Amino acid sequence: MTRLKTDSIVVGRNESLTCAESGVADINADERSQSLPWNDASLIGIAELVCGLGTDLNRGLSSEEAFARLRADGPNELRAVLPVAAWRRALAQLHSPLIYLLVAAAAIALAAWWFEGQGHDGVAAWPLDAIVIVCVILLNASIGWLQDAKATQAVAALAKMTIATSTVLRDGALTRVSNTELVKGDLLVLAEGDAVGADARVAQSSALMVLEASLTGESEAVLKDAALLQGAVALGDRLNMVFKGTAVAQGTGRAIVTATGMQTEVGAIATLLECTQDAPTPLQIEIAYLGKVLGVSVLLISCVVVAIALLISETYSVASVMKVLLMGVSLAVAAVPEGLPAILSVVLAMGVRRMALRHAIVKQLASVETLGSASVIATDKTGTLTRGEMTLQRVMTASGRSDITGVGYAPDGRAERGGIPLTAGILRDELEAVLDAGSLAGNAQLRRDDAGVWAIQGDPTDAAFLVAQYKLKAGAGTTGIDRLERIGEIPFTSHRKMMSVLVADRSNDAAHLLFTKGAPDVLLAHCSHVRRGRATVPLDKTLRSQLVSDVETMAGDALRTLAVSYRKLSPGAQVPADRVQAAALEQNLEYIGAVGIIDPPRIEAAQAIAQASHAGIRVIMITGDHPRTALRVAVDLGIVAIDAPVLTGIEIDALEDADFAVAALTTSVFARVAPSHKLRIVRALQNAGNVVAMTGDGVNDAPALKAADIGVAMGVTGTEVTKEAARMILTDDNFATIVMAVREGRGVLDNICKFLRYLLSSNLAEVLTVFIGLVAAGIIGLKDAASASDSTVVLPLLATQILWINLVTDSGPALALGVDPIDEEVMARTPRARTQRIIDAGMLRSVIETGVVMALLTLATLDLFLPGGLIEPIDLLASQNPFSLEVARTAAFTVLVFTQLFNCFNARSETKSALRGAFSNRWLLVAVLVSLLLQIVVVNDTSLNLAFGTVPMSIAQWSTCVVIASGVLWFSEARKFVRRLHTSFTGLTPKP
């Protein structure tokens, strides 16, 4: 057990306390730690905390004690997500009802092949249909696995491989250790540029400013000090705490580690992330539903057809029963679109590839379609909608207002007044004085790297003055007044709300100047004069009122306001060590002016939001920033009107679930929210039927990203936790890329609908051809053909012919439809509702109508080429090739193939003519041509005639097949014409 020490310790503002003086008994450390309110160390006094953790502010922990605690508590790291084994990722690709259906079809086909072999001598040597189905399944799994592996590699490439370290005080000496080795009680020594390695209670600070955007969403650096909080506050307002994953922007400090690993605030978010389940995408739900429906349908149809065949059969020999069962299997194969999973994977993979070329990495294939269905984009503000670069936009001096154009840290812009470049004069003199003073009274640096990219080191607000100064001086390359040299500083504190620097003028040894920057209301109280041009005038009541009004106007525009002033001091002046005496220098100041600073919105984000709105997508902002700042950015980007409501985290907590559900649908700006609030917002939107895309870059966004239908992480500024939780990563951190991805997703969804429309109608035509042909065998002449061939049951099509259609004729055109050009009007339509099925009533009606027409045309051909049916044979057709069952089957087989090829062009739209843009998809033309040539080969090649039961046909017979098959095209054109008339009268938005 570690005994507590009673050595004197330094806390807060040079206060000295001992354990005895603070009322903390000299007790066992473990017993003491159990009695402290560790859920919020911000409410614990420094002396009490030091005694409770058994540490020392002058020496820190001993190396032995740190090692013992590390061994007891474990390393300071988040619970790692175990990598999924390659074989598990491969099996995951087979987890689909449609795949299960194909496996069952392959098994049945294999069993039928084996049983047929028991009763027939001429059985095929190989179960071709079963083998092909298995190949399709493996192809689908391979495509999905390869895409998953690519996405994993891309995400890994984005991760930073550096090992974070921290400076700690151990054994009375400063040492650098890996963040994973930090333990409770360690004394962190913080300096500008350091990453905070663990949650810690600030014990000492000097102008310590910490960037917490990744955790809280707050865009501005937060001032930290050791003052004890009087009550529980939100995470972003715990000013005496620093948190793991944040960064020091300015100043120095020391902090006592109070939580490590999963006990940190980041760890709490990681725990919340673990409890958040990945939601299936709308496409996954739809494909699962389709697989179940097809499975039931196949079973019912096969059973009904087999039962009818047995009922109408006149004999019940083993051979005839086996033939009927084989027919049932072939019908099951015909009803299942074997190529659908593979085609779906290929189409999605192509969409993923196109998106990757445009800076969007999709980790899951089905997420491409999800983007197309998105009805709400819930986005973070800082770094996503805004640049994450504090920019000085406005300056108010005694002579009026000046504006600084340009955004970000690149010093591209100019000084203006009323849109006109600012020229030499009083106002420009005042502006230059403001920017010079503000740049001197700061600690940031502005640099340009070898790639020409501008970056800062230090506090972003200080950097804003430097950038504006560069712009005013037209890129003169100065970061301050070169002749002035800093010789002292009075640091910023939350109590004083200002800082000062003492500089010496090297061109005049007798001149010393004090520049002060701080909150305008505080600074004005220390001023007695004001600068006007290059002159100094007394600060009377009227002028003071004007300056206050100027500041209030900027604050009302959601600008962060700061004021600057200066004072001439006597030669040789120095900053006293005593802070009270130092503060005396900050009196009788000369007010120079005030500035308005903001994290500017991205220009491209405003354009993307306008496009999203046009596409019927609602954009909402969810941020941890101040409500007024959030509203200003939302208004500038066109998300809401200026009088729109803003809901804060505290207000969200006060709402019941029913009231919050209403608020989530009517509020588009949420501010000062915690990770749990973001998660609640996403779920409320989903419960209302929305498909939610959630964007973000901070750790605080991760749980909501995982719960959303598709989480979108920022690849450049995003944390690794966020990237792990997201389903898509933007490599350019550009909100506009999301809208591009939505357009791509909608295009993929349209194409999925096209090839589904094509495949399902084709498969239905095959099923109906066999079913109606069997039931109506006597009407179309098949019964007579059966009698002539001494058989009890004759099928309209052979199993091998059906398999040929499914594998060759269907696959190529369907895949070509999957890469059809995106419709120009795709972003003018409203999003697909979560409850709306891909195969809706309209598509189902289209599939049934087209399938019926294709089957009837096929059966009509069979009747035409057989004697004894409804249609009298044409002698001209039999002049070169006499009619027979083989010729009739070949003609019907060919017509069914040709109707599907004509139907390729029909399936491109439910309303637009197939002739419109018929040549815009070259891949479809190639696929149709290849399918046509293959059909000619399978009919005319003697080596294939035996395998597929075909015979060569004459030119007249070929021509007749083409004419009959074209009927499906003219039927579809008539139906689309009627639908266009209907939509024009009703005003409804037509489908693609």
ABEGO torsion letter per residue (X at the ends): XBBBBABBBBBEBGBBBBAAAAGBBBBBAAAAAAABBAABAAABBAAAAAAAAGBBAAAEBBAAAAAAAAAAAEBBBBBBBBBBBAAAAAAAAABBAAAAAAAAAAAAAAAAAAAAAAABAABBABBAAAAAAAAAAAAAAAAAAAAAAAAAAAAAAABBABBBBBBBBBGGBBBBBBAAABBBGBBBBBBBGBBBABBBBBABBBGBBBBAAAAAGBABBBBBBABBBABBBBAAABAABBBBGBBBABEBBBBBBABBEAABAAAAAAAAAAABBBBBBAAAAAAAAAAAAAAAAAAAAAAAAAAAAAAABABBBAAAAAAAAAAAAAAAAAABBAAAAAAAAAAAAAAAAAAAAAGBBBABAAAAAAAAABABBBBBABGAABAGBBBBABBBBAAEBBBBBEBEABBBEBBBBGGBBBBBEAAAAAAAAAAAAAAABBABBBBBBAAGBBBBBEBAAAAAAAAAAAAAAGGAGBAEBAABBBABBBBBBAAAGBBBBBBBBAABAABBBBBBBBBAAAAAAABABBBBEABBBBBBAAAAAAAAAAAAAAAAAGBBBBBBBBBBBBBGBBBBABAAAAAAAABGBBBAEBBBBBBBBBAAAAAAAAAAAAAGBBBBBBBABBAAAAAAAAAAAGABBAABBBBBAAAAAABBAAAAAAAAAABABBBGBBAAAAAAAAAAAAAAGBBBBBBEABAAAAAAAAABABBBBBAAABBAAAAAABABBBAAGBAAAAAAAAAAAAAAAAAAAAAAAAAAAAAAAAAAAAAAAAAAAAAAGAAAAAAAAGBABBBABBAAAAAAAAAAAAAAAAAAAAABBBBAAAAABBBBBAABBABBAAAAAAAAAAAAAAAAAAAAAAAAABBGBABBBBAAAAAABBBBAAAAAAAAAAAAAAAAAAAAAAAABAABBAABGAAABAAAAAAAAAAAAAAAAAAABAAAAAAAGBBBBBAAAAAAAAAAAAAAAAAAAAAAAAAAAAAAAAGBBBBX
